[in-house]
Each structure stands twice: as structure tokens, then as C-alpha cells.
Amino acid sequence: MRVPLLVLALLAGGSSLAATSYPVTIPHSSGNTTIPAKPMRIVALGPHALDLLLSLGIQPVGYGEASTFIKTPAFGSPIRDIRVLGSRVTSNPVNVGDRFSPNLEILASLKPDLIVGEDYAAQVYPQLSRVAPTLLFKGIDRSEWQKTLPLLAKAVDREAAYANVLKTYTADVQAARSVLTPRFKGQKVLVVWTGGGEGKNTFDVSKRSDWTGGLLSDLGLNVIDGDKNEAVLSVEGLVALNPDVVIVLASGTSTPTRARADWTGSALTNRLSATQKGQVYFFDYHLFRRIRGPIAAQLIERQLVKEMIRK
């Protein structure tokens, strides 16, 4: 596992970190934002931002969901049924709409003193900044949150909490790695996702350089990229690669159960050595690819060990 120098420094001396002195200027993907005082009313735009805030012990006053899950757009009311992370949210955050293009009127009515989101919302960054100081972070690449979480921690005066997050994350990765590596040493692991339905026979490939592939590589799995010139594989492409292990993520309206049924119902996928060895595993795309923070990593590690290490 690659550990940045900043991480090592915090692990060694996190308890001695000084409190943030305000005003403080924080760099992020859309520029530099000055925060005049310690934020107390924070809005999270999307599950990635929510994971980062919750990991630091912060409950948001507002939340912007991924558009996939906005079934009944009851904007302005407390949001219900936040997938995966909902059990950790105790503040009844108000639904501000889509994470990339929230309802600005509702957002302003919450009187936030900080908005945290991803760089996907860059198009509305000027409007968001007029409501409150806004931080937009990148989050899709390998080890991205380890670079951005210390910036957020400084912004909200939670640097000691960040040091604890790193300690827990490092210990959890090492524990999962010690179990997974011996079991799958030398085996080629392909990570793909599919939306099922009409697209059930096409598979997008998760690369080693993205967050999911990077985490699984850190856990000791030999994640392969497949044909780097083709990010989407057909069933025939899967057969040509013939990996030893396949991790299938159910996206869109699909579920791990449906993805399993689609897989087992195909004569071609049943020819794969991974299928014949019982080494095809099905998980939720939202957890594995959309949240991308330390809490998601911990939950993924637990699921991998549970499903892939069977007695």
C-alpha cells in the first residue's frame, strides 16, 4: 500500500496538531476558498462529500443526492433513505436536490457556512460560492481522498480526527490484506460493472488507477486493466481475457442478485475459469464506486472478506 508522506507524518504525530486559525484559505479543484470562521452549518453535495464529513464526525444540515436515487424529489424536506451511509446520519439533513446541480434557493435557505462537493459540480461553482464558501474536490482516482481529506479537516478544524481516520484506515487495510493476499496470490482479478437489462452483456472495466481498482490493489489483489484501449468489454471480451477472479458491480437499476442471475444465465460467462472455480463475486456499484471515502473503504473491505473468504 502506497502511503503519502503527509499520512506518515500524521500517523506519527496527529495528536499534536494545532487548531485551525481562521480565516483560512483552502485550495481545491475549482480554485482557492477563504473560510472566515469555523463552519458550523455544512452542506454535503453527494455521497463522497458525505463520507468525508462523517468520517471527521460532522453531520450535515443539507444533502444533495446522486440523481440515480432521487425518485421522489421532495426538495426542501429532510432527505430519507440515504443509501449505505444513511444509518450514520443523525442530523436529518434537508434534501437540496441533485449533487451536481442543487436547488440554490433551498440551499440558501439553510444558511450554510460551508458547502462541500465534488469537482463534477464545477459548472455551478460560481453560484454555489455566492451562497457560501465552497470546496469542490476530486475523488475518482486512486488514493484521492487521502489528499483531499486533510484539506477538508483543516477547513473544519478537525485535523486530529483526520489523523485517527488514517490510523483506522491503515489498520483495516493491513488486516484485510493479510487475509486476501494468501488466498488470491498470483491470480488475475478483473473488476467490472454492468447495469443489467439491455446492457447485461456489456461490462465497464475498473482500472488500477481509479479509486476502486486502487483500493483492491492495496488490499493485495492483482487487479488487471484488460485492454487499455477499450474500457468496455463484451462477454466475448471477458472470455478472451479469462481472468482468475471477477468482481461484478451492479449499477443503475440492477442489483447484485440480478447481476448474478444474468451471469449464471449466460453460456459464455459459464465458460470462464473464474466461474468454474466459483470465483465470481457480486457487489453494489454505489458502495464500490460512487462513495469513495474512508467509510466506504471499510465497508468494502468487510464485504470482500466475508464473500471471498469462505470457510
Long-range contacts (C-beta under 8 A, 24 or more apart in sequence): 1-170, 1-173, 1-174, 1-177, 1-218, 2-143, 2-218, 3-170, 4-143, 4-146, 4-147, 6-150, 7-146, 7-166, 7-170, 10-150, 10-159, 10-162, 10-163, 10-166, 11-163, 11-166, 11-167, 11-170, 14-159, 14-160, 14-162, 14-163, 14-164, 14-166, 14-167, 15-160, 15-163, 17-159, 17-160, 17-163, 18-159, 19-157, 20-154, 20-155, 20-156, 20-157, 20-159, 24-154, 24-155, 26-135, 26-151, 26-152, 26-154, 26-155, 27-151, 28-135, 28-136, 28-137, 28-148, 28-151, 29-119, 29-122, 29-136, 29-137, 29-138, 30-119, 30-122, 30-125, 30-134, 30-136, 31-125, 33-129, 33-133, 33-134, 33-135, 34-133, 35-113, 35-114, 35-133, 35-155, 36-133, 37-113, 38-156, 38-157, 39-112, 39-113, 39-114, 39-133, 39-155, 39-156, 40-113, 41-110, 41-111, 41-112, 41-113, 41-114, 42-112, 42-113, 42-114, 42-115, 42-116, 42-156, 43-93, 43-96, 43-102, 43-107, 43-110, 43-112, 43-114, 43-115, 43-116, 43-132, 44-93, 44-116, 44-117, 45-96, 45-99, 45-100, 45-102, 45-115, 45-116, 45-117, 45-118, 45-121, 46-99, 46-100, 46-117, 46-118, 46-120, 47-82, 47-83, 47-84, 47-85, 47-99, 47-286, 47-290, 47-291, 48-118, 48-137, 48-139, 48-145, 48-290, 48-291, 48-292, 48-293, 49-99, 49-116, 49-117, 49-118, 49-137, 50-82, 50-85, 50-89, 50-291, 51-85, 51-145, 51-291, 51-292, 51-293, 51-294, 51-295, 51-296, 52-116, 52-137, 52-145, 52-148, 52-149, 52-152, 52-293, 52-294, 53-116, 53-152, 53-156, 54-85, 54-88, 54-89, 54-295, 55-149, 55-161, 55-165, 55-293, 55-294, 55-295, 56-149, 56-152, 56-153, 56-156, 56-158, 56-161, 56-162, 56-165, 57-158, 57-161, 58-156, 58-158, 59-89, 59-90, 59-91, 59-93, 60-89, 60-91, 60-93, 61-91, 61-93, 61-94, 61-110, 61-112, 62-93, 62-94, 62-95, 62-96, 62-106, 62-107, 62-110, 62-112, 63-89, 63-93, 63-94, 63-95, 63-96, 64-95, 64-96, 64-97, 64-98, 64-99, 64-100, 64-102, 64-117, 65-95, 65-97, 65-98, 65-99, 66-98, 66-99, 66-286, 66-290, 67-98, 67-99, 67-100, 68-252, 68-286, 70-97, 70-98, 73-97, 75-103, 75-106, 76-103, 76-106, 76-109, 83-286, 84-284, 84-286, 84-287, 84-291, 84-296, 84-299, 85-291, 85-295, 88-295, 100-124, 102-128, 104-128, 104-131, 107-131, 114-155, 114-156, 116-152, 139-211, 139-292, 139-293, 140-210, 140-211, 140-292, 141-209, 141-210, 141-211, 141-214, 142-208, 142-209, 142-210, 142-211, 142-213, 142-214, 142-215, 142-217, 143-211, 143-214, 144-211, 144-292, 145-211, 145-292, 145-293, 145-294, 149-293, 149-294, 165-294, 168-294, 168-298, 169-294, 169-297, 169-298, 172-297, 172-298, 172-301, 173-218, 173-219, 173-297, 173-301, 175-301, 176-219, 176-301, 176-304, 176-305, 177-218, 177-219, 177-220, 179-305, 179-309, 180-219, 180-220, 180-221, 180-304, 180-305, 180-308, 180-309, 181-219, 181-220, 181-221, 183-308, 183-309, 184-220, 184-221, 184-222, 184-244, 184-245, 184-308, 185-220, 186-222, 187-222, 187-244, 187-245, 187-279, 188-222, 188-224, 188-241, 188-243, 188-244, 188-245, 189-216, 189-221, 189-222, 189-223, 189-224, 189-243, 189-244, 189-245, 189-246, 189-247, 190-223, 190-224, 190-226, 190-238, 190-241, 190-243, 190-245, 190-246, 190-247, 190-274, 191-216, 191-223, 191-246, 191-247, 191-249, 192-233, 192-238, 192-246, 192-247, 192-248, 192-249, 193-248, 193-249, 193-250, 193-251, 193-285, 193-288, 193-289, 194-248, 194-249, 194-250, 194-251, 194-254, 194-259, 194-262, 195-250, 195-251, 195-252, 195-253, 195-254, 196-250, 196-252, 196-253, 196-254, 196-258, 196-259, 196-262, 197-252, 197-253, 197-254, 200-254, 200-259, 200-262, 201-234, 201-235, 201-266, 202-232, 202-233, 202-234, 203-232, 203-233, 203-234, 203-235, 203-237, 203-238, 203-248, 204-231, 204-232, 204-233, 205-231, 205-232, 205-233, 206-249, 206-289, 207-231, 211-289, 211-292, 212-249, 212-288, 212-289, 212-292, 215-297, 215-300, 216-247, 216-304, 219-301, 219-304, 221-245, 235-266, 235-268, 235-269, 236-268, 238-268, 238-269, 238-272, 239-268, 239-269, 239-271, 239-272, 242-272, 242-273, 242-274, 243-272, 243-273, 243-274, 244-273, 244-274, 244-277, 244-279, 245-274, 245-279, 245-280, 245-281, 246-272, 246-274, 246-275, 246-279, 246-280, 246-281, 247-280, 247-281, 247-283, 248-280, 248-281, 248-282, 248-283, 249-282, 249-283, 249-284, 249-285, 249-288, 249-289, 250-282, 250-283, 250-284, 250-285, 251-285, 251-286, 251-289, 252-285, 255-284, 256-282, 256-283, 256-284, 257-282, 281-307, 281-308, 283-307
